[in-house]
Amino acid sequence: MTEKYKIYLSEEMKSRLEDDAELFEFFKKDGSVNLNAFLKELLIHYFDPYRNQKTELFRSVLAELSSIQSVNASHAEAIASRLVSAYLKHSGAQPGKAAAVTLTVSGPSLDIMRSIENNLLTDSSLSQYISGLLASYLSISRSGRERILFGEICDRLDSAIRNHRIITFSSTTAPDLVFTVQPYMIAASREEQFNYLLCMDARYGQPRTFRISRLRALYTTSECFAPDEQVRARLQKIALRNPQSASGDVQAQVRLTARGIQKFRMVTKNRPDVLRADGNTYYFNWPPRQLEEYFKRFGQDAVIVSPKECRDNMKAFYRKALDAYTASVSEK
């Protein structure tokens, strides 16, 4: 059975939820963002934590009111209920134009909606309750939100890490490949705020990282591995700096223009740490791919002097861009 519910959200909240749906790769067959599938999954995984959060808040407020001698027990409970409802309504309400979202649910998500309707709407509408739930979800860091949506995968990874079990899985970035790895740890990146599994490729003996929300068909084998403390230390270093990249660091030299130095100060996402600066020449010890991706945004205002491999990659990148622009002009 399928039911449809109309939920009213602020435009800002809807936009942020659509961003999460895209970032966590909830797509329709035509490649467009599947907001409904995302909201159903969110409802299934966050309903219990949100309800428990409300219960704990109610108990805390009730305890404070009960400590006031002039307030009897029945009045304290009624006041606590009203205060919690008013607080959650306020936290879920955002200024601006409201956007109507049609939520189509079935199975477990439909059971949750009916449970809310039948048991939890004392001082609010269904739309207000769901809006409060979504606002609470958005107040959590993105890495925390990823753990909510992919909690089952995280739990299985934690268990495999704890018990030193080899695992296999595929990834949305390489759906035709099956990876066999020794899992060591999960770490959240500082800027992107995604969670990454840091592991060793069991077949090739190389360090690998995989974003948690991109894992599919995760399977825990019966085979165990003996953790290598040197490998753990190496992966721990990667986890602290760039968990999204398992490649080793390289010594790099980058020459910046005055405008490039200004951009470097302003563009903080995935910015490499500076070892030292000598005038307009900056020195780094950083993974090569991350270094290249960062400075691709600078154009002529940043030139990677060394290592040669990074310099050649950047030359090829800009050459291809020039060829594409030249071809588009000649077509006209």
C-alpha positions in Angstrom: 0.0 0.0 0.0 1.2 3.5 -0.8 0.1 6.8 0.7 0.8 10.4 -0.2 1.4 13.2 2.4 1.9 16.9 1.7 4.6 18.4 3.9 5.3 22.1 4.0 9.0 23.2 4.4 10.8 26.5 4.0 12.5 26.9 0.6 15.9 26.9 2.4 15.2 23.6 4.2 14.0 22.0 1.0 17.1 23.2 -0.9 19.4 21.8 1.8 17.6 18.4 1.8 17.9 18.3 -2.0 21.7 19.0 -1.6 22.0 16.1 0.8 20.0 13.8 -1.6 22.4 14.7 -4.4 25.6 14.4 -2.2 24.5 11.0 -0.9 23.6 9.9 -4.4 19.8 9.4 -4.3 19.0 9.6 -8.0 16.2 8.5 -10.3 16.9 6.4 -13.4 17.1 9.6 -15.5 19.8 11.0 -13.3 17.7 13.6 -11.5 17.7 13.9 -7.7 15.2 11.6 -6.0 14.2 13.7 -3.0 11.3 11.3 -2.2 13.5 8.3 -1.9 15.9 10.3 0.3 13.2 11.5 2.6 11.8 7.9 3.0 15.2 6.6 4.0 15.8 9.5 6.3 12.4 8.9 8.0 13.2 5.2 8.5 16.6 5.9 10.0 16.0 9.1 12.0 12.5 8.6 13.4 13.6 6.7 16.5 16.6 8.9 17.4 14.3 12.0 16.9 11.5 10.6 19.1 14.1 9.6 21.8 15.5 13.1 21.6 12.0 14.6 22.2 11.5 12.2 25.1 14.7 13.1 26.8 14.0 16.8 26.3 10.5 16.3 27.9 12.0 14.5 30.8 14.6 17.2 31.4 12.0 20.0 31.3 9.6 17.9 33.5 12.3 17.4 36.1 13.0 21.1 36.3 9.3 21.9 36.7 8.8 19.2 39.3 11.5 20.8 41.4 9.2 23.8 41.8 7.0 23.2 44.9 4.2 25.4 43.7 3.7 23.3 40.5 1.8 20.1 41.0 2.7 16.9 39.0 -0.2 17.1 36.5 0.4 20.7 35.8 4.2 20.1 35.4 3.6 17.4 32.8 1.2 19.5 30.8 3.5 22.5 30.9 6.5 20.4 29.9 4.6 19.0 27.0 3.6 22.4 25.8 7.1 23.8 26.2 8.7 21.0 24.2 6.1 21.3 21.5 6.6 25.0 21.3 10.4 24.7 21.2 10.4 22.1 18.4 7.9 24.0 16.4 10.1 27.1 16.7 13.3 25.1 15.7 11.5 23.6 12.7 10.0 26.8 11.5 12.1 29.0 9.2 11.3 32.4 7.7 10.6 32.7 4.1 8.2 31.2 1.5 6.9 27.7 2.2 7.4 24.9 -0.3 5.0 22.0 -0.5 6.6 18.6 -0.8 4.6 15.5 -1.6 6.0 12.6 0.3 5.0 9.2 -1.1 5.5 6.4 1.4 5.0 2.6 1.6 6.2 -0.2 3.8 8.3 0.8 6.8 8.1 4.5 6.0 4.3 4.3 5.8 4.2 2.5 9.2 6.2 5.4 10.7 3.9 8.1 9.3 0.8 6.3 10.6 2.5 5.9 14.0 3.1 9.6 14.1 -0.5 10.4 13.1 -2.0 8.0 15.7 0.2 8.7 18.7 2.4 11.8 18.5 0.3 14.7 17.2 -0.9 16.2 20.5 0.0 19.9 19.8 1.2 19.9 16.2 0.1 18.8 12.7 1.8 16.0 10.8 3.5 18.5 8.6 4.9 20.4 11.6 6.1 17.2 13.2 8.0 16.1 10.0 9.4 19.6 9.6 10.7 19.5 13.1 12.3 16.1 12.5 14.0 17.4 9.3 15.2 20.6 11.0 16.7 18.4 13.7 18.5 16.3 11.1 19.9 19.3 9.3 21.3 20.6 12.6 23.7 17.7 12.7 27.1 17.8 10.9 27.2 16.3 7.4 29.4 13.4 8.6 26.8 12.7 11.3 24.0 12.9 8.8 25.8 10.4 6.6 26.2 8.0 9.6 22.4 8.3 10.2 21.4 7.5 6.6 24.0 4.7 6.2 24.0 3.5 9.8 23.6 -0.2 9.0 26.8 0.0 6.8 28.7 1.9 9.5 27.7 -0.7 12.1 28.8 -3.6 9.9 32.1 -1.8 9.2 32.7 -1.1 12.9 32.1 -4.8 13.6 34.5 -5.9 10.8 37.1 -3.4 12.1 36.7 -4.6 15.7 36.9 -8.3 14.7 39.6 -7.9 12.1 37.5 -9.4 9.4 38.1 -9.1 5.6 35.2 -7.5 3.7 34.1 -7.2 0.1 31.9 -4.6 -1.5 31.4 -2.6 -4.7 31.2 1.2 -5.0 29.0 3.6 -7.0 32.2 5.1 -8.5 33.2 1.6 -9.8 30.1 -0.5 -9.9 31.6 -3.3 -11.9 34.5 -4.0 -9.5 34.4 -6.0 -6.3 36.9 -4.8 -3.7 38.4 -7.1 -1.1 40.0 -5.2 1.8 41.3 -5.3 5.3 39.4 -2.5 7.2 41.3 -0.5 9.8 39.2 2.6 10.6 36.5 5.2 9.7 37.4 8.8 9.6 35.6 12.0 8.7 37.2 14.6 6.4 37.6 18.1 7.7 36.2 20.1 4.8 33.9 17.8 2.9 32.6 16.2 6.2 32.0 12.8 4.6 33.0 9.5 6.4 35.7 7.4 4.8 36.7 3.8 5.3 40.5 3.5 5.4 41.8 0.1 4.6 44.4 -2.1 2.8 43.6 -3.8 -0.5 43.9 -7.5 0.4 44.9 -8.3 -3.2 47.4 -5.7 -4.0 48.7 -4.6 -0.6 47.9 -0.9 -1.2 46.2 1.6 1.1 42.7 2.6 -0.1 39.9 4.9 1.1 36.2 4.7 0.2 33.4 7.1 1.0 30.9 5.3 3.3 27.8 6.5 1.3 29.2 5.0 -1.9 29.6 1.5 -0.6 27.2 -1.2 -2.0 26.8 -4.9 -1.5 28.9 -4.9 1.6 29.8 -8.5 2.8 31.7 -9.6 5.8 33.7 -12.7 5.1 34.7 -15.4 7.6 38.4 -14.7 6.9 40.3 -12.7 9.5 43.6 -10.7 9.1 46.3 -9.8 11.5 46.4 -5.9 11.8 49.8 -4.4 11.0 50.7 -1.6 13.4 52.9 0.2 10.8 49.9 0.1 8.3 47.6 1.4 11.1 50.0 4.3 11.8 50.2 5.1 8.1 46.4 5.1 7.7 46.0 7.1 10.9 48.2 9.8 9.4 46.1 9.8 6.3 42.9 9.9 8.4 44.1 13.1 10.3 45.0 14.9 7.1 43.1 13.7 4.0 41.0 10.6 4.6 39.5 11.0 1.1 42.8 10.2 -0.5 45.1 7.2 0.2 47.9 8.3 -2.0 51.2 9.1 -0.4 52.4 12.6 0.1 54.9 14.3 -2.3 57.2 17.3 -1.8 55.7 20.0 -4.0 56.6 23.6 -5.0 54.0 26.0 -6.2 54.5 29.5 -7.6 51.7 31.9 -7.0 50.9 35.4 -8.4 49.7 38.1 -6.1 46.2 37.2 -7.0 47.0 33.6 -6.5 48.1 34.3 -2.9 44.9 36.1 -2.3 42.9 33.1 -3.7 44.9 30.7 -1.5 43.8 32.7 1.6 40.2 32.7 0.5 39.7 29.2 -0.9 39.8 27.1 2.2 38.0 23.9 1.1 40.6 21.1 0.8 43.4 23.7 1.0 46.8 21.9 1.5 48.9 22.8 4.6 51.9 25.0 3.9 55.3 23.7 5.0 56.9 27.1 4.3 56.7 30.1 2.0 59.6 31.9 0.2 58.1 35.0 -1.3 55.5 33.9 -3.8 56.7 30.3 -3.8 54.9 27.9 -1.5 56.1 24.5 -0.4 53.8 21.5 0.5 54.0 17.9 1.6 50.6 16.7 0.2 48.9 13.9 -1.8 49.5 14.8 -5.5 45.9 14.3 -6.7 44.6 16.5 -3.9 47.2 19.2 -4.7 46.3 19.2 -8.4 42.5 19.3 -7.8 42.9 22.2 -5.4 45.1 24.4 -7.7 43.0 23.6 -10.9 40.7 26.4 -9.6 43.5 29.0 -9.8 44.2 29.0 -13.6 47.2 31.2 -14.4 47.6 32.4 -10.8 49.2 29.1 -9.7 51.9 27.0 -11.4 53.0 23.7 -9.9 56.8 23.8 -10.4 57.4 20.3 -8.9 57.0 17.4 -8.8 57.2 16.9 -12.6 54.3 14.5 -12.6 52.0 17.0 -11.1 53.3 19.7 -13.4 52.7 17.5 -16.5 49.2 16.6 -15.3 48.3 20.3 -14.9 49.7 21.1 -18.4 47.6 18.3 -19.9 44.5 19.5 -18.0 44.8 23.0 -19.3 45.7 21.8 -22.8 42.5 19.7 -23.0 40.5 22.7 -21.8 42.1 24.9 -24.5 41.4 22.3 -27.2 37.7 22.0 -26.1 37.3 25.8 -26.2 39.0 26.0 -29.6 36.8 23.2 -31.0 33.6 24.9 -29.8 34.6 28.2 -31.5 35.5 26.4 -34.8 32.1 24.6 -34.8 30.3 28.0 -35.0 
